[in-house]
């Protein structure tokens, strides 16, 4: 059954979200469990809020350990953080990460509080509640990355954005290259993309539990949007520029296949194909 973002009432001082981008100012100093990847983008986004600790998904770890690169960023800001194994629970589904997630990595602050590898996420929360007394360090918050590029001979806008959350209604008909994982949020098909774009590219986050890391693809097929994922080991998750410059396609949906996309194709080739396709 698809889940809605919600706080788990029986867990005091804990907030459970399908995406880190759903954090709100009023959440306050709580332990956050979010279905997002534990990359740099998620960490920097979280730094805007006064949370006490956080658990994210390791997204298969991937190229340059990008799927857990946020642990160090959070640690340097004084925030204990841990990541669950992508095979233990569905990425993009906060409730499932809480219910089934098993810790695969953590930063030094979380370790000092008692969090250990192979610990259930629900158990780790008990230790992370002790983080409220830790000092928080001021950090420079980097702006979210989103820009357009031109494809020679292309008839469609190509937008490079680190997060799919930055896509909006004004992007209809465009080709979108993201650093986001390819998972639905809470299993809800309507979260696959906020606009009816022509094509979209994501990171497969190691595919993970129940193929959650590529679950946007069939949902976008139903909307006739060409969609694909790049292999998590070919490009850094959370970095759209890496997706575009280094990514190699791991999965494509039927709509993408009809315009000529296939696994093994470079992300650059896919973007060029989508930008110039007459379909």
C-alpha positions in Angstrom: 0.0 0.0 0.0 1.5 3.4 -0.9 2.5 5.5 2.0 1.9 9.2 2.7 4.7 11.3 4.3 4.0 11.3 8.0 5.5 11.5 11.4 5.4 8.1 13.2 3.3 9.0 16.3 4.6 6.1 18.5 8.2 7.2 17.9 8.8 10.3 20.0 10.9 13.1 18.4 11.0 11.3 15.0 9.8 12.5 11.6 9.5 10.1 8.6 9.5 11.5 5.1 9.7 10.0 1.6 12.0 12.8 0.5 14.4 15.1 2.2 12.9 17.9 0.1 9.7 17.6 2.2 11.4 18.9 5.3 9.7 22.0 6.8 10.9 24.6 9.2 8.3 23.7 11.8 9.7 20.1 12.1 12.3 21.3 14.6 14.9 19.3 16.4 13.9 15.7 15.6 15.5 12.6 14.2 14.6 12.5 10.6 14.2 9.3 8.6 14.0 10.1 4.9 13.8 7.9 1.8 16.3 10.1 -0.1 19.8 9.1 -1.0 22.6 10.0 1.4 24.5 12.0 -1.1 25.9 15.5 -0.9 22.7 17.1 -2.3 20.5 15.6 0.5 23.0 16.5 3.2 23.3 20.1 2.0 19.5 20.4 1.8 19.1 19.0 5.4 21.6 21.6 6.7 19.0 24.3 6.1 17.0 22.9 9.0 17.5 22.5 12.8 17.2 18.7 12.8 19.0 16.7 15.5 20.0 13.7 13.4 19.1 11.9 10.2 18.9 8.5 8.5 18.9 8.2 4.7 19.4 5.5 2.1 22.9 4.5 0.9 21.6 4.3 -2.7 23.9 1.4 -3.5 26.9 3.7 -2.5 27.9 3.9 -6.2 30.5 6.0 -8.0 33.0 7.7 -5.8 30.9 6.6 -2.8 28.5 9.4 -3.7 25.5 7.6 -2.2 26.9 8.1 1.3 29.0 11.2 0.7 26.5 13.2 2.8 27.6 11.5 6.0 30.8 13.5 6.1 29.1 16.8 5.2 26.6 16.3 8.0 29.2 15.2 10.5 31.3 18.3 9.9 28.2 20.3 10.7 27.7 18.5 13.9 24.8 16.3 12.8 24.9 12.5 13.5 23.9 10.7 10.4 23.5 7.1 9.2 22.5 5.3 5.9 20.5 2.2 5.5 21.4 -0.5 3.0 19.6 0.0 -0.3 18.7 -3.7 -0.4 17.1 -3.6 3.0 14.3 -1.1 2.2 12.8 0.8 -0.7 14.5 4.1 -1.6 12.0 6.9 -1.7 9.8 5.3 0.9 10.5 6.7 4.4 8.1 4.4 6.2 9.7 1.4 4.6 13.2 2.6 5.4 12.1 2.9 9.1 10.3 -0.4 9.2 12.8 -2.6 7.4 16.0 -0.5 7.0 19.3 -1.8 8.3 22.2 0.5 8.9 25.0 0.1 6.4 27.1 3.2 7.1 27.2 6.0 9.7 29.4 9.0 10.5 31.6 9.3 13.6 29.0 11.3 15.6 26.3 8.6 15.1 28.8 5.9 16.0 29.8 7.7 19.2 26.1 7.7 20.2 26.0 3.9 19.8 24.7 3.4 16.2 26.4 0.3 14.7 26.4 -1.3 11.3 23.7 -3.9 10.8 21.5 -2.2 13.4 17.8 -1.9 12.5 17.0 1.8 11.7 14.2 1.7 14.3 16.7 0.8 16.9 19.2 3.4 15.8 16.6 6.1 16.3 16.8 5.5 20.1 20.5 6.2 20.1 20.3 9.2 17.8 17.8 10.9 20.1 20.8 11.7 22.3 22.2 14.1 19.7 20.2 17.2 20.8 23.0 18.2 23.2 25.7 18.2 20.4 26.8 21.6 19.2 25.8 22.6 15.7 28.4 24.3 13.4 27.6 27.0 10.9 27.9 25.8 7.3 27.7 27.6 4.0 24.6 26.4 2.2 25.2 25.9 -1.6 22.5 26.9 -4.0 20.7 24.1 -5.8 22.0 23.5 -9.3 19.8 23.8 -12.3 20.7 25.1 -15.7 19.9 24.5 -19.4 22.1 23.4 -22.2 21.7 23.5 -26.0 21.9 20.4 -28.1 22.9 21.1 -31.8 19.9 20.3 -33.9 17.7 19.8 -30.9 14.1 21.1 -30.8 13.6 20.7 -27.1 15.0 22.4 -24.0 17.5 20.3 -22.0 17.5 21.0 -18.3 20.3 19.7 -16.0 19.1 19.7 -12.4 20.5 18.0 -9.3 17.1 17.2 -8.0 13.8 16.2 -9.7 12.1 18.4 -7.0 13.2 21.4 -9.0 11.1 20.4 -12.0 7.9 22.3 -12.4 4.9 22.9 -14.8 7.0 25.3 -16.9 9.2 22.4 -17.9 6.6 20.6 -20.0 8.0 19.1 -23.1 11.6 19.4 -22.0 14.3 16.8 -21.6 15.3 16.5 -17.9 18.6 15.2 -16.6 18.6 14.8 -12.9 20.9 13.5 -10.1 17.9 12.1 -8.3 17.2 8.4 -7.8 14.7 6.7 -10.1 12.3 5.7 -7.3 8.7 6.8 -6.7 8.1 8.6 -3.5 6.1 6.4 -1.2 5.2 4.2 -4.2 2.9 6.9 -5.6 2.9 7.1 -9.4 2.0 10.8 -9.4 5.4 11.6 -7.8 7.4 10.3 -10.8 7.6 13.8 -12.3 5.9 17.1 -11.6 5.5 18.0 -15.2 4.7 16.3 -18.5 8.2 16.4 -19.9 9.3 14.7 -23.0 12.1 12.6 -21.4 13.7 12.2 -18.0 17.0 10.7 -16.8 17.7 9.5 -13.2 20.2 7.4 -11.2 19.2 3.8 -10.5 20.6 4.0 -6.9 21.8 0.4 -7.2 18.2 -0.6 -8.1 17.7 -1.9 -4.5 14.9 -3.5 -2.7 12.0 -4.5 -4.9 13.5 -2.6 -7.8 12.5 0.6 -6.1 15.4 2.6 -7.6 13.9 2.3 -11.1 10.2 2.4 -10.2 9.6 5.8 -11.8 10.2 4.2 -15.2 6.9 2.3 -15.6 5.0 5.2 -14.0 6.4 7.5 -16.6 5.6 5.0 -19.4 1.9 5.4 -18.4 2.3 9.1 -19.2 4.2 8.4 -22.5 7.4 10.0 -21.1 10.6 8.5 -22.2 12.6 7.7 -19.0 15.9 6.0 -18.2 18.3 5.5 -15.3 22.1 5.5 -15.3 24.0 2.9 -13.4 24.9 4.2 -9.9 28.5 3.1 -10.5 28.8 5.1 -13.7 27.7 8.5 -12.3 27.5 10.2 -8.9 24.0 10.3 -7.5 22.8 13.7 -6.6 25.0 15.4 -9.3 23.1 15.9 -12.6 26.3 17.1 -14.4 27.9 13.7 -13.5 24.7 12.0 -14.8 25.1 13.8 -18.1 28.8 13.6 -18.6 29.6 10.2 -17.1 26.4 8.2 -16.9 25.7 4.9 -18.8 22.1 3.8 -19.1 21.2 0.8 -17.0 17.4 0.6 -17.6 15.0 2.3 -20.1 11.2 2.2 -20.2 9.2 1.2 -23.3 8.6 4.8 -24.4 12.4 5.5 -24.3 13.0 2.3 -26.2 10.7 3.4 -29.0 12.8 6.5 -29.6 15.9 4.3 -29.8 17.3 4.3 -26.2 18.8 1.2 -24.8 20.8 0.0 -21.8 24.5 0.6 -22.3 24.0 3.9 -24.2 25.7 6.9 -22.7 23.6 9.5 -21.0 24.9 12.1 -23.5 23.6 10.0 -26.4 20.3 9.5 -24.7 19.9 13.3 -24.2 20.9 14.0 -27.8 18.4 11.4 -29.0 15.6 12.8 -26.9 16.3 16.4 -27.8 16.3 15.7 -31.5 13.6 13.0 -31.7 10.7 13.8 -34.0 8.3 11.7 -31.9 
